[in-house]
Amino acid sequence: MADKLLIGISAQTVTAAHWHGGKIVECLTFANDEGGQADFKDYLDRSADTPTHIMVDAVEEDYRFETLPHAYGSDRADMVGRKLKQHYRNTTYMAATLLGRDTGKRRDDRYLFSALTNPDLIADWLQAVAARGMPIAGIYLLPVVGAGLLDKLDVKAINLLLVAQHATGLRLTFFRDRQFRLSRLTRGDSGRPENRTRYFSEEISNTRLYLHALRTMTLDEHLTVLLIDRGDELQEEAAGVARENPSLDCVRLGRSELAGRLGINNELLEASPYAIYLHLLGLKAPLSNLAPASTMVGYKRFQARRAIYAACGALSVAAAVWTGTNLYQSVMLSGDTEYAARQTALLSSQYQEITRQFPQAPTSAENLKKTVEIAQRLRATAHTPQKVMALLGRALEVSPAIVIRELGWKYGVTEIEAEGARTLEAAPSAPGGAAGQRKESALIDGEVRPFRGDYRSAIITINGFADRLAEEPEVSEVKVVKLPLNVNPALSLSGNTLDNPEQGGTAEFKLLLVFKPPK
């Protein structure tokens, strides 16, 4: 953790503690006079440029709890600022702390307004700190800092009164449901032991009456008194308070228990009654910061400077990592390059050795290359009758009486040769076809099965098969080369009407199928 300078100011003394490594390593007390101020300034000269947190223990303090309408942003800031100026006109050390939302329907905001009403108490000490350019991180009232004791001591009481003997008097701080509600610093005769018990009992009773008058707590409610005894000298007082006030519980925390729970050594507890509170301030600063913006200008610059240093450090680390990564990659790439060069040389020598054992080639390498290229082009432009067979397969699925006996296929400029071809209607071919363009053609030799001498039915079946082929989009035309019966009207009829048509004959046919040229 970063170093801090923790200062506790009271009307009689000033306590300065140096925070390092998460704990107080040095604690000194200075009297509130000219000699004490001179010693304090010498001490500050050894702690230059250290963030300073100031805690004030004074009678001149004020606390107010108020409820304001719920607002956001600048509206909230303006409203709270006006309320602070309305309450505290004669001091600049004031703060407003948002405690939460009200439980009513309006859900208003609950605030704690606090202030140091006597700025002169800290003026000289604060000027000594500012004159040395030390950044002031905040100014806090001791009761607000002391609220951190509840978490450290793990106190569960609903109504708790924290009582501690300080150099300026008896400090009584009341908490309800673990939230700060009231604090009093009394000045009285507590020096003689025979008077201390009566003094403690009277101040606790006065505090209960004051809480009852404020309607913060009734006299019938149970109260727990936590007595901070850092010097192990208040045993009789704790017993006397419990004896004279049977309606409350009085719990005393001695030096060893305080040191164990708070993590403070006994030497610090003996050094100053404010060592406990300065330790809490070093662990965590409360939200109620009384320091005005003008006082914290140096601390804002300090934070900005630290942020710049942190950013520069992060950039330096990133640059170092990047440089290291690039260096590592360069070394690896250099090694890979050398390895690849050695492998290339090795493979080259092995290739040369192997090629010396090859037999003499029948021709030059250039001719072999051309031969391979020609073979690849022939393979790429090769054609098969696959398209013809697929088309016939689709047509035969709907014409089960058609049987293919022989199939001829040709891919060329001219069609496959077929005698007596007669063209049937087919799908129109694409216009603009160039003459002499290669195309596919096929000669289909088939018959109709079963055939029982009914030539008319056979011819109808064959023509239907030819029509289905002509409907395919790839087909340019279908030519009927041969039918089972010549239906030419120019021929004369012959035959015997007594012959049985079912006794013999076949219904053979031939079709010429011509495909459209490829685009």
Protein Blocks (a to p, Z undefined) as FASTA:
>chain_A
ZZdddddddfkbccddddeehiafbdcddddbfklmmmmmmmmmmmghiacddddddfbb
cdddddddddehjllmmmmmmmmmmmmmmbcbdcdddfbdcfbfnopacddddddfblkl
mmmmmmmmmmnopacfbdcdfklmmmmmmmmnopabfbdcdddddfkbccddddeehiaf
bdcdddddfkbmklmmmmmmmmmmmmmmmmmmnomacfkbccddddddfkopalmmmmmm
mmmmmmbccddddfklmmmmnopafklmmmpmklmmmmmmmmpccfbdfbdfklmmmmmm
mmmmmmmmmmmmmmmmmmmmmmmmmmmmmmmmmmmmmmmmmmmmmmmmmmmmmmmmpccd
fbdfklmmmmmmmmmmmmmmpccfklmmmmmmmmmmmmmkbccfbdcddddfbdcddehi
acdddddddehiaehiacddddddddddddehiaklmmmmmmmmmmmmmmpmkbmbdcdf
bdfbdcbfkbcceddfkbcfklgccddddddddddddZZ
